[in-house]
Amino acid sequence: MIESDSRNPFLSGAREVDELLRRDLSHIRVEASTGGGMVTVHMTGALVVTRVEIEPELLDDMEMLQDMVRAAFNEASKRVQQQAQGYVADMLQKMERLGDRDEFDA
């Protein structure tokens, strides 16, 4: 997180944007499955795993289970990253449009 500095308005504004991003990204929810749905991982935008589902027949093959869980985790985190990048890109576009409007108002 960005440290606050009341003497520097840029840092104060950056801190507010950082907090806004963290709050908004925490609402992201993704799900990723491997093995045709035999392993499913649910994850938040804060990369917190909220649920893991494993089909019972995988319990007999530990190596396959480990591979599928690892793949599902990796895919879930990749999806969070993609959604977060999209969110940030949208936010930057909105900020650019606001900046363009301010130039015309001046």
Secondary structure, DSSP 8 states (H G I E B T S, - for coil): -----TT-HHHHHHHHHHHHHHHHHTT-EEEEEETTTTEEEEEETT--EEEEEE-GGGGG-HHHHHHHHHHHHHHHHHHHHHHHHHHHHHHHHHHHHHHHHHHHH-
